[in-house]
């Protein structure tokens, strides 16, 4: 689901709605290109499947605020790493 076109469209719609600004700390992607934004479901993705693609159930968070909300360190997720042994990127 999270890799689907519909989810990607929902994600972009949430960011646009929130003007590419973290709704917790105010970090803005347009003024700081290093900010990594995450879409956050206000009502849980797992518990409310009917709201998964409702834009009003989404909120823009920066990577750090989203991590604090879920007690997860998202830094490094979805980034390519290079194997020190074979040199391949993953």
ROSENU-248855 format. One record per residue: residue in one letter; x negated, y negated, z negated of N, C-alpha, C in turn. Coordinates in steps of 0.2 Angstrom, whole numbers, padded with zeros to 4 digits, m for minus. Last residue first. Example, Ala and Ser with C-alpha at 12.3 -4.5 7.8 and 13.67 -1.06 7.14 Angstrom:
REM residues 2
<baza><rest>S</rest><n_u>m0064</n_u><n_v>0011</n_v><n_w>m0035</n_w><ca_u>m0068</ca_u><ca_v>0005</ca_v><ca_w>m0036</ca_w><c_u>m0064</c_u><c_v>0000</c_v><c_w>m0039</c_w></baza>
<baza><rest>A</rest><n_u>m0066</n_u><n_v>0028</n_v><n_w>m0039</n_w><ca_u>m0062</ca_u><ca_v>0022</ca_v><ca_w>m0039</ca_w><c_u>m0066</c_u><c_v>0016</c_v><c_w>m0039</c_w></baza>
//
This chain:
REM residues 90
<baza><rest>X</rest><n_u>m0114</n_u><n_v>0002</n_v><n_w>0009</n_w><ca_u>m0108</ca_u><ca_v>0005</ca_v><ca_w>0007</ca_w><c_u>m0103</c_u><c_v>0000</c_v><c_w>0005</c_w></baza>
<baza><rest>X</rest><n_u>m0128</n_u><n_v>0003</n_v><n_w>0020</n_w><ca_u>m0123</ca_u><ca_v>m0001</ca_v><ca_w>0016</ca_w><c_u>m0117</c_u><c_v>0003</c_v><c_w>0015</c_w></baza>
<baza><rest>X</rest><n_u>m0143</n_u><n_v>0012</n_v><n_w>0019</n_w><ca_u>m0136</ca_u><ca_v>0012</ca_v><ca_w>0021</ca_w><c_u>m0132</c_u><c_v>0007</c_v><c_w>0017</c_w></baza>
<baza><rest>X</rest><n_u>m0155</n_u><n_v>0015</n_v><n_w>0013</n_w><ca_u>m0155</ca_u><ca_v>0009</ca_v><ca_w>0016</ca_w><c_u>m0148</c_u><c_v>0008</c_v><c_w>0019</c_w></baza>
<baza><rest>X</rest><n_u>m0158</n_u><n_v>0027</n_v><n_w>0005</n_w><ca_u>m0157</ca_u><ca_v>0027</ca_v><ca_w>0012</ca_w><c_u>m0157</c_u><c_v>0021</c_v><c_w>0016</c_w></baza>
<baza><rest>X</rest><n_u>m0162</n_u><n_v>0021</n_v><n_w>m0008</n_w><ca_u>m0165</ca_u><ca_v>0027</ca_v><ca_w>m0005</ca_w><c_u>m0165</c_u><c_v>0027</c_v><c_w>0003</c_w></baza>
<baza><rest>X</rest><n_u>m0154</n_u><n_v>0010</n_v><n_w>m0011</n_w><ca_u>m0161</ca_u><ca_v>0009</ca_v><ca_w>m0012</ca_w><c_u>m0165</c_u><c_v>0015</c_v><c_w>m0008</c_w></baza>
<baza><rest>X</rest><n_u>m0140</n_u><n_v>0005</n_v><n_w>m0002</n_w><ca_u>m0143</ca_u><ca_v>0011</ca_v><ca_w>m0005</ca_w><c_u>m0151</c_u><c_v>0010</c_v><c_w>m0005</c_w></baza>
<baza><rest>X</rest><n_u>m0132</n_u><n_v>m0010</n_v><n_w>m0004</n_w><ca_u>m0137</ca_u><ca_v>m0006</ca_v><ca_w>0000</ca_w><c_u>m0140</c_u><c_v>m0001</c_v><c_w>m0004</c_w></baza>
<baza><rest>X</rest><n_u>m0114</n_u><n_v>m0014</n_v><n_w>m0005</n_w><ca_u>m0121</ca_u><ca_v>m0013</ca_v><ca_w>m0008</ca_w><c_u>m0125</c_u><c_v>m0009</c_v><c_w>m0004</c_w></baza>
<baza><rest>X</rest><n_u>m0101</n_u><n_v>m0025</n_v><n_w>m0002</n_w><ca_u>m0106</ca_u><ca_v>m0020</ca_v><ca_w>0000</ca_w><c_u>m0112</c_u><c_v>m0020</c_v><c_w>m0004</c_w></baza>
<baza><rest>X</rest><n_u>m0088</n_u><n_v>m0027</n_v><n_w>m0013</n_w><ca_u>m0094</ca_u><ca_v>m0030</ca_v><ca_w>m0010</ca_w><c_u>m0098</c_u><c_v>m0024</c_v><c_w>m0008</c_w></baza>
<baza><rest>X</rest><n_u>m0077</n_u><n_v>m0023</n_v><n_w>m0021</n_w><ca_u>m0076</ca_u><ca_v>m0025</ca_v><ca_w>m0014</ca_w><c_u>m0082</c_u><c_v>m0028</c_v><c_w>m0011</c_w></baza>
<baza><rest>X</rest><n_u>m0083</n_u><n_v>m0029</n_v><n_w>m0036</n_w><ca_u>m0078</ca_u><ca_v>m0025</ca_v><ca_w>m0033</ca_w><c_u>m0078</c_u><c_v>m0028</c_v><c_w>m0025</c_w></baza>
<baza><rest>X</rest><n_u>m0091</n_u><n_v>m0039</n_v><n_w>m0041</n_w><ca_u>m0094</ca_u><ca_v>m0034</ca_v><ca_w>m0038</ca_w><c_u>m0090</c_u><c_v>m0029</c_v><c_w>m0034</c_w></baza>
<baza><rest>X</rest><n_u>m0081</n_u><n_v>m0043</n_v><n_w>m0054</n_w><ca_u>m0086</ca_u><ca_v>m0045</ca_v><ca_w>m0050</ca_w><c_u>m0090</c_u><c_v>m0039</c_v><c_w>m0048</c_w></baza>
<baza><rest>X</rest><n_u>m0070</n_u><n_v>m0039</n_v><n_w>m0062</n_w><ca_u>m0070</ca_u><ca_v>m0038</ca_v><ca_w>m0055</ca_w><c_u>m0076</c_u><c_v>m0040</c_v><c_w>m0051</c_w></baza>
<baza><rest>X</rest><n_u>m0069</n_u><n_v>m0032</n_v><n_w>m0077</n_w><ca_u>m0074</ca_u><ca_v>m0036</ca_v><ca_w>m0073</ca_w><c_u>m0074</c_u><c_v>m0035</c_v><c_w>m0066</c_w></baza>
<baza><rest>X</rest><n_u>m0054</n_u><n_v>m0032</n_v><n_w>m0085</n_w><ca_u>m0058</ca_u><ca_v>m0029</ca_v><ca_w>m0081</ca_w><c_u>m0063</c_u><c_v>m0034</c_v><c_w>m0078</c_w></baza>
<baza><rest>X</rest><n_u>m0042</n_u><n_v>m0037</n_v><n_w>m0092</n_w><ca_u>m0048</ca_u><ca_v>m0034</ca_v><ca_w>m0096</ca_w><c_u>m0052</c_u><c_v>m0030</c_v><c_w>m0092</c_w></baza>
<baza><rest>X</rest><n_u>m0033</n_u><n_v>m0043</n_v><n_w>m0085</n_w><ca_u>m0032</ca_u><ca_v>m0036</ca_v><ca_w>m0085</ca_w><c_u>m0038</c_u><c_v>m0033</c_v><c_w>m0089</c_w></baza>
<baza><rest>X</rest><n_u>m0036</n_u><n_v>m0057</n_v><n_w>m0087</n_w><ca_u>m0029</ca_u><ca_v>m0055</ca_v><ca_w>m0088</ca_w><c_u>m0029</c_u><c_v>m0047</c_v><c_w>m0089</c_w></baza>
<baza><rest>X</rest><n_u>m0050</n_u><n_v>m0057</n_v><n_w>m0084</n_w><ca_u>m0048</ca_u><ca_v>m0058</ca_v><ca_w>m0091</ca_w><c_u>m0041</c_u><c_v>m0055</c_v><c_w>m0092</c_w></baza>
<baza><rest>X</rest><n_u>m0048</n_u><n_v>m0055</n_v><n_w>m0070</n_w><ca_u>m0052</ca_u><ca_v>m0050</ca_v><ca_w>m0074</ca_w><c_u>m0050</c_u><c_v>m0050</c_v><c_w>m0081</c_w></baza>
<baza><rest>X</rest><n_u>m0042</n_u><n_v>m0067</n_v><n_w>m0067</n_w><ca_u>m0039</ca_u><ca_v>m0061</ca_v><ca_w>m0066</ca_w><c_u>m0042</c_u><c_v>m0055</c_v><c_w>m0070</c_w></baza>
<baza><rest>X</rest><n_u>m0053</n_u><n_v>m0076</n_v><n_w>m0070</n_w><ca_u>m0046</ca_u><ca_v>m0076</ca_v><ca_w>m0074</ca_w><c_u>m0042</c_u><c_v>m0070</c_v><c_w>m0073</c_w></baza>
<baza><rest>X</rest><n_u>m0062</n_u><n_v>m0072</n_v><n_w>m0060</n_w><ca_u>m0064</ca_u><ca_v>m0071</ca_v><ca_w>m0068</ca_w><c_u>m0057</c_u><c_v>m0071</c_v><c_w>m0072</c_w></baza>
<baza><rest>X</rest><n_u>m0056</n_u><n_v>m0074</n_v><n_w>m0048</n_w><ca_u>m0059</ca_u><ca_v>m0067</ca_v><ca_w>m0050</ca_w><c_u>m0060</c_u><c_v>m0066</c_v><c_w>m0057</c_w></baza>
<baza><rest>X</rest><n_u>m0042</n_u><n_v>m0084</n_v><n_w>m0050</n_w><ca_u>m0049</ca_u><ca_v>m0083</ca_v><ca_w>m0048</ca_w><c_u>m0051</c_u><c_v>m0076</c_v><c_w>m0050</c_w></baza>
<baza><rest>X</rest><n_u>m0025</n_u><n_v>m0081</n_v><n_w>m0044</n_w><ca_u>m0030</ca_u><ca_v>m0081</ca_v><ca_w>m0050</ca_w><c_u>m0037</c_u><c_v>m0081</c_v><c_w>m0047</c_w></baza>
<baza><rest>X</rest><n_u>m0009</n_u><n_v>m0084</n_v><n_w>m0039</n_w><ca_u>m0016</ca_u><ca_v>m0084</ca_v><ca_w>m0037</ca_w><c_u>m0020</c_u><c_v>m0085</c_v><c_w>m0044</c_w></baza>
<baza><rest>X</rest><n_u>0005</n_u><n_v>m0073</n_v><n_w>m0040</n_w><ca_u>0001</ca_u><ca_v>m0079</ca_v><ca_w>m0043</ca_w><c_u>m0006</c_u><c_v>m0079</c_v><c_w>m0041</c_w></baza>
<baza><rest>X</rest><n_u>0021</n_u><n_v>m0067</n_v><n_w>m0036</n_w><ca_u>0013</ca_u><ca_v>m0067</ca_v><ca_w>m0035</ca_w><c_u>0011</c_u><c_v>m0073</c_v><c_w>m0038</c_w></baza>
<baza><rest>X</rest><n_u>0034</n_u><n_v>m0067</n_v><n_w>m0035</n_w><ca_u>0031</ca_u><ca_v>m0063</ca_v><ca_w>m0041</ca_w><c_u>0023</c_u><c_v>m0063</c_v><c_w>m0040</c_w></baza>
<baza><rest>X</rest><n_u>0037</n_u><n_v>m0074</n_v><n_w>m0024</n_w><ca_u>0038</ca_u><ca_v>m0078</ca_v><ca_w>m0030</ca_w><c_u>0035</c_u><c_v>m0073</c_v><c_w>m0036</c_w></baza>
<baza><rest>X</rest><n_u>0035</n_u><n_v>m0065</n_v><n_w>m0014</n_w><ca_u>0030</ca_u><ca_v>m0070</ca_v><ca_w>m0015</ca_w><c_u>0030</c_u><c_v>m0073</c_v><c_w>m0022</c_w></baza>
<baza><rest>X</rest><n_u>0036</n_u><n_v>m0048</n_v><n_w>m0016</n_w><ca_u>0040</ca_u><ca_v>m0054</ca_v><ca_w>m0016</ca_w><c_u>0035</c_u><c_v>m0060</c_v><c_w>m0018</c_w></baza>
<baza><rest>X</rest><n_u>0031</n_u><n_v>m0035</n_v><n_w>m0015</n_w><ca_u>0030</ca_u><ca_v>m0040</ca_v><ca_w>m0009</ca_w><c_u>0034</c_u><c_v>m0046</c_v><c_w>m0010</c_w></baza>
<baza><rest>X</rest><n_u>0035</n_u><n_v>m0029</n_v><n_w>m0027</n_w><ca_u>0028</ca_u><ca_v>m0029</ca_v><ca_w>m0025</ca_w><c_u>0026</c_u><c_v>m0034</c_v><c_w>m0019</c_w></baza>
<baza><rest>X</rest><n_u>0047</n_u><n_v>m0027</n_v><n_w>m0032</n_w><ca_u>0044</ca_u><ca_v>m0034</ca_v><ca_w>m0032</ca_w><c_u>0037</c_u><c_v>m0035</c_v><c_w>m0030</c_w></baza>
<baza><rest>X</rest><n_u>0050</n_u><n_v>m0014</n_v><n_w>m0033</n_w><ca_u>0054</ca_u><ca_v>m0018</ca_v><ca_w>m0029</ca_w><c_u>0052</c_u><c_v>m0025</c_v><c_w>m0028</c_w></baza>
<baza><rest>X</rest><n_u>0041</n_u><n_v>m0009</n_v><n_w>m0043</n_w><ca_u>0039</ca_u><ca_v>m0008</ca_v><ca_w>m0036</ca_w><c_u>0044</c_u><c_v>m0012</c_v><c_w>m0031</c_w></baza>
<baza><rest>X</rest><n_u>0037</n_u><n_v>m0013</n_v><n_w>m0057</n_w><ca_u>0042</ca_u><ca_v>m0016</ca_v><ca_w>m0053</ca_w><c_u>0040</c_u><c_v>m0015</c_v><c_w>m0045</c_w></baza>
<baza><rest>X</rest><n_u>0026</n_u><n_v>m0006</n_v><n_w>m0062</n_w><ca_u>0032</ca_u><ca_v>m0005</ca_v><ca_w>m0066</ca_w><c_u>0038</c_u><c_v>m0008</c_v><c_w>m0062</c_w></baza>
<baza><rest>X</rest><n_u>0015</n_u><n_v>m0009</n_v><n_w>m0054</n_w><ca_u>0017</ca_u><ca_v>m0002</ca_v><ca_w>m0056</ca_w><c_u>0024</c_u><c_v>m0001</c_v><c_w>m0058</c_w></baza>
<baza><rest>X</rest><n_u>0014</n_u><n_v>m0023</n_v><n_w>m0054</n_w><ca_u>0014</ca_u><ca_v>m0019</ca_v><ca_w>m0047</ca_w><c_u>0017</c_u><c_v>m0012</c_v><c_w>m0049</c_w></baza>
<baza><rest>X</rest><n_u>0022</n_u><n_v>m0032</n_v><n_w>m0066</n_w><ca_u>0018</ca_u><ca_v>m0027</ca_v><ca_w>m0064</ca_w><c_u>0019</c_u><c_v>m0024</c_v><c_w>m0058</c_w></baza>
<baza><rest>X</rest><n_u>0026</n_u><n_v>m0049</n_v><n_w>m0063</n_w><ca_u>0029</ca_u><ca_v>m0043</ca_v><ca_w>m0065</ca_w><c_u>0025</c_u><c_v>m0037</c_v><c_w>m0062</c_w></baza>
<baza><rest>X</rest><n_u>0015</n_u><n_v>m0055</n_v><n_w>m0056</n_w><ca_u>0018</ca_u><ca_v>m0058</ca_v><ca_w>m0063</ca_w><c_u>0021</c_u><c_v>m0052</c_v><c_w>m0066</c_w></baza>
<baza><rest>X</rest><n_u>0001</n_u><n_v>m0050</n_v><n_w>m0049</n_w><ca_u>0008</ca_u><ca_v>m0049</ca_v><ca_w>m0049</ca_w><c_u>0010</c_u><c_v>m0051</c_v><c_w>m0056</c_w></baza>
<baza><rest>X</rest><n_u>m0011</n_u><n_v>m0060</n_v><n_w>m0041</n_w><ca_u>m0009</ca_u><ca_v>m0057</ca_v><ca_w>m0047</ca_w><c_u>m0002</c_u><c_v>m0056</c_v><c_w>m0047</c_w></baza>
<baza><rest>X</rest><n_u>m0024</n_u><n_v>m0060</n_v><n_w>m0029</n_w><ca_u>m0017</ca_u><ca_v>m0061</ca_v><ca_w>m0030</ca_w><c_u>m0015</c_u><c_v>m0057</c_v><c_w>m0036</c_w></baza>
<baza><rest>X</rest><n_u>m0039</n_u><n_v>m0069</n_v><n_w>m0031</n_w><ca_u>m0036</ca_u><ca_v>m0062</ca_v><ca_w>m0032</ca_w><c_u>m0028</c_u><c_v>m0064</c_v><c_w>m0032</c_w></baza>
<baza><rest>X</rest><n_u>m0053</n_u><n_v>m0077</n_v><n_w>m0024</n_w><ca_u>m0046</ca_u><ca_v>m0077</ca_v><ca_w>m0026</ca_w><c_u>m0044</c_u><c_v>m0070</c_v><c_w>m0026</c_w></baza>
<baza><rest>X</rest><n_u>m0069</n_u><n_v>m0083</n_v><n_w>m0028</n_w><ca_u>m0065</ca_u><ca_v>m0077</ca_v><ca_w>m0025</ca_w><c_u>m0058</c_u><c_v>m0077</c_v><c_w>m0028</c_w></baza>
<baza><rest>X</rest><n_u>m0078</n_u><n_v>m0097</n_v><n_w>m0024</n_w><ca_u>m0073</ca_u><ca_v>m0095</ca_v><ca_w>m0028</ca_w><c_u>m0070</c_u><c_v>m0089</c_v><c_w>m0024</c_w></baza>
<baza><rest>X</rest><n_u>m0087</n_u><n_v>m0103</n_v><n_w>m0015</n_w><ca_u>m0089</ca_u><ca_v>m0097</ca_v><ca_w>m0018</ca_w><c_u>m0084</c_u><c_v>m0094</c_v><c_w>m0023</c_w></baza>
<baza><rest>X</rest><n_u>m0081</n_u><n_v>m0115</n_v><n_w>m0010</n_w><ca_u>m0081</ca_u><ca_v>m0109</ca_v><ca_w>m0006</ca_w><c_u>m0083</c_u><c_v>m0102</c_v><c_w>m0009</c_w></baza>
<baza><rest>X</rest><n_u>m0072</n_u><n_v>m0126</n_v><n_w>m0017</n_w><ca_u>m0078</ca_u><ca_v>m0122</ca_v><ca_w>m0019</ca_w><c_u>m0077</c_u><c_v>m0115</c_v><c_w>m0015</c_w></baza>
<baza><rest>X</rest><n_u>m0061</n_u><n_v>m0132</n_v><n_w>m0011</n_w><ca_u>m0067</ca_u><ca_v>m0137</ca_v><ca_w>m0014</ca_w><c_u>m0073</c_u><c_v>m0133</c_v><c_w>m0016</c_w></baza>
<baza><rest>X</rest><n_u>m0053</n_u><n_v>m0121</n_v><n_w>m0008</n_w><ca_u>m0055</ca_u><ca_v>m0126</ca_v><ca_w>m0003</ca_w><c_u>m0060</c_u><c_v>m0131</c_v><c_w>m0005</c_w></baza>
<baza><rest>X</rest><n_u>m0052</n_u><n_v>m0114</n_v><n_w>m0020</n_w><ca_u>m0056</ca_u><ca_v>m0111</ca_v><ca_w>m0014</ca_w><c_u>m0057</c_u><c_v>m0116</c_v><c_w>m0009</c_w></baza>
<baza><rest>X</rest><n_u>m0052</n_u><n_v>m0120</n_v><n_w>m0036</n_w><ca_u>m0049</ca_u><ca_v>m0121</ca_v><ca_w>m0029</ca_w><c_u>m0054</c_u><c_v>m0119</c_v><c_w>m0024</c_w></baza>
<baza><rest>X</rest><n_u>m0047</n_u><n_v>m0118</n_v><n_w>m0053</n_w><ca_u>m0052</ca_u><ca_v>m0117</ca_v><ca_w>m0048</ca_w><c_u>m0049</c_u><c_v>m0117</c_v><c_w>m0041</c_w></baza>
<baza><rest>X</rest><n_u>m0038</n_u><n_v>m0118</n_v><n_w>m0063</n_w><ca_u>m0038</ca_u><ca_v>m0123</ca_v><ca_w>m0058</ca_w><c_u>m0043</c_u><c_v>m0123</c_v><c_w>m0053</c_w></baza>
<baza><rest>X</rest><n_u>m0035</n_u><n_v>m0107</n_v><n_w>m0072</n_w><ca_u>m0041</ca_u><ca_v>m0112</ca_v><ca_w>m0073</ca_w><c_u>m0041</c_u><c_v>m0118</c_v><c_w>m0068</c_w></baza>
<baza><rest>X</rest><n_u>m0023</n_u><n_v>m0102</n_v><n_w>m0067</n_w><ca_u>m0025</ca_u><ca_v>m0102</ca_v><ca_w>m0074</ca_w><c_u>m0030</c_u><c_v>m0107</c_v><c_w>m0076</c_w></baza>
<baza><rest>X</rest><n_u>m0021</n_u><n_v>m0102</n_v><n_w>m0054</n_w><ca_u>m0015</ca_u><ca_v>m0105</ca_v><ca_w>m0058</ca_w><c_u>m0017</c_u><c_v>m0104</c_v><c_w>m0065</c_w></baza>
<baza><rest>X</rest><n_u>m0032</n_u><n_v>m0107</n_v><n_w>m0042</n_w><ca_u>m0031</ca_u><ca_v>m0102</ca_v><ca_w>m0048</ca_w><c_u>m0026</c_u><c_v>m0106</c_v><c_w>m0052</c_w></baza>
<baza><rest>X</rest><n_u>m0027</n_u><n_v>m0111</n_v><n_w>m0026</n_w><ca_u>m0029</ca_u><ca_v>m0113</ca_v><ca_w>m0033</ca_w><c_u>m0028</c_u><c_v>m0108</c_v><c_w>m0038</c_w></baza>
<baza><rest>X</rest><n_u>m0021</n_u><n_v>m0111</n_v><n_w>m0013</n_w><ca_u>m0028</ca_u><ca_v>m0108</ca_v><ca_w>m0014</ca_w><c_u>m0031</c_u><c_v>m0110</c_v><c_w>m0021</c_w></baza>
<baza><rest>X</rest><n_u>m0008</n_u><n_v>m0116</n_v><n_w>m0015</n_w><ca_u>m0013</ca_u><ca_v>m0120</ca_v><ca_w>m0013</ca_w><c_u>m0020</c_u><c_v>m0118</c_v><c_w>m0014</c_w></baza>
<baza><rest>X</rest><n_u>0001</n_u><n_v>m0107</n_v><n_w>m0018</n_w><ca_u>m0002</ca_u><ca_v>m0109</ca_v><ca_w>m0024</ca_w><c_u>m0008</c_u><c_v>m0114</c_v><c_w>m0022</c_w></baza>
<baza><rest>X</rest><n_u>0005</n_u><n_v>m0103</n_v><n_w>m0006</n_w><ca_u>0010</ca_u><ca_v>m0106</ca_v><ca_w>m0010</ca_w><c_u>0007</c_u><c_v>m0109</c_v><c_w>m0016</c_w></baza>
<baza><rest>X</rest><n_u>m0007</n_u><n_v>m0097</n_v><n_w>m0001</n_w><ca_u>m0004</ca_u><ca_v>m0103</ca_v><ca_w>0002</ca_w><c_u>0001</c_u><c_v>m0106</c_v><c_w>m0003</c_w></baza>
<baza><rest>X</rest><n_u>m0007</n_u><n_v>m0085</n_v><n_w>m0009</n_w><ca_u>m0013</ca_u><ca_v>m0090</ca_v><ca_w>m0010</ca_w><c_u>m0010</c_u><c_v>m0097</c_v><c_w>m0007</c_w></baza>
<baza><rest>X</rest><n_u>0005</n_u><n_v>m0079</n_v><n_w>m0005</n_w><ca_u>0004</ca_u><ca_v>m0081</ca_v><ca_w>m0012</ca_w><c_u>m0001</c_u><c_v>m0086</c_v><c_w>m0013</c_w></baza>
<baza><rest>X</rest><n_u>0002</n_u><n_v>m0076</n_v><n_w>0008</n_w><ca_u>0007</ca_u><ca_v>m0081</ca_v><ca_w>0007</ca_w><c_u>0007</c_u><c_v>m0083</c_v><c_w>m0001</c_w></baza>
<baza><rest>X</rest><n_u>m0009</n_u><n_v>m0067</n_v><n_w>0007</n_w><ca_u>m0010</ca_u><ca_v>m0074</ca_v><ca_w>0010</ca_w><c_u>m0005</c_u><c_v>m0079</c_v><c_w>0008</c_w></baza>
<baza><rest>X</rest><n_u>m0002</n_u><n_v>m0057</n_v><n_w>0001</n_w><ca_u>m0007</ca_u><ca_v>m0060</ca_v><ca_w>m0002</ca_w><c_u>m0009</c_u><c_v>m0067</c_v><c_w>0000</c_w></baza>
<baza><rest>X</rest><n_u>0007</n_u><n_v>m0053</n_v><n_w>0011</n_w><ca_u>0010</ca_u><ca_v>m0056</ca_v><ca_w>0005</ca_w><c_u>0004</c_u><c_v>m0060</c_v><c_w>0001</c_w></baza>
<baza><rest>X</rest><n_u>m0002</n_u><n_v>m0049</n_v><n_w>0021</n_w><ca_u>0003</ca_u><ca_v>m0055</ca_v><ca_w>0022</ca_w><c_u>0005</c_u><c_v>m0058</c_v><c_w>0016</c_w></baza>
<baza><rest>X</rest><n_u>m0007</n_u><n_v>m0038</n_v><n_w>0014</n_w><ca_u>m0011</ca_u><ca_v>m0043</ca_v><ca_w>0016</ca_w><c_u>m0007</c_u><c_v>m0050</c_v><c_w>0018</c_w></baza>
<baza><rest>X</rest><n_u>0005</n_u><n_v>m0030</n_v><n_w>0014</n_w><ca_u>0002</ca_u><ca_v>m0032</ca_v><ca_w>0007</ca_w><c_u>m0003</c_u><c_v>m0038</c_v><c_w>0009</c_w></baza>
<baza><rest>X</rest><n_u>0007</n_u><n_v>m0028</n_v><n_w>0027</n_w><ca_u>0012</ca_u><ca_v>m0031</ca_v><ca_w>0023</ca_w><c_u>0009</c_u><c_v>m0034</c_v><c_w>0017</c_w></baza>
<baza><rest>X</rest><n_u>m0004</n_u><n_v>m0020</n_v><n_w>0031</n_w><ca_u>m0003</ca_u><ca_v>m0027</ca_v><ca_w>0034</ca_w><c_u>0002</c_u><c_v>m0031</c_v><c_w>0029</c_w></baza>
<baza><rest>X</rest><n_u>m0011</n_u><n_v>m0011</n_v><n_w>0017</n_w><ca_u>m0006</ca_u><ca_v>m0012</ca_v><ca_w>0022</ca_w><c_u>m0006</c_u><c_v>m0019</c_v><c_w>0025</c_w></baza>
<baza><rest>X</rest><n_u>m0018</n_u><n_v>m0009</n_v><n_w>0006</n_w><ca_u>m0022</ca_u><ca_v>m0010</ca_v><ca_w>0012</ca_w><c_u>m0018</c_u><c_v>m0011</c_v><c_w>0018</c_w></baza>
<baza><rest>X</rest><n_u>m0009</n_u><n_v>m0006</n_v><n_w>m0004</n_w><ca_u>m0014</ca_u><ca_v>m0013</ca_v><ca_w>m0005</ca_w><c_u>m0018</c_u><c_v>m0014</c_v><c_w>0001</c_w></baza>
<baza><rest>X</rest><n_u>m0004</n_u><n_v>0006</n_v><n_w>0000</n_w><ca_u>0000</ca_u><ca_v>0000</ca_v><ca_w>0000</ca_w><c_u>m0004</c_u><c_v>m0006</c_v><c_w>0000</c_w></baza>
//
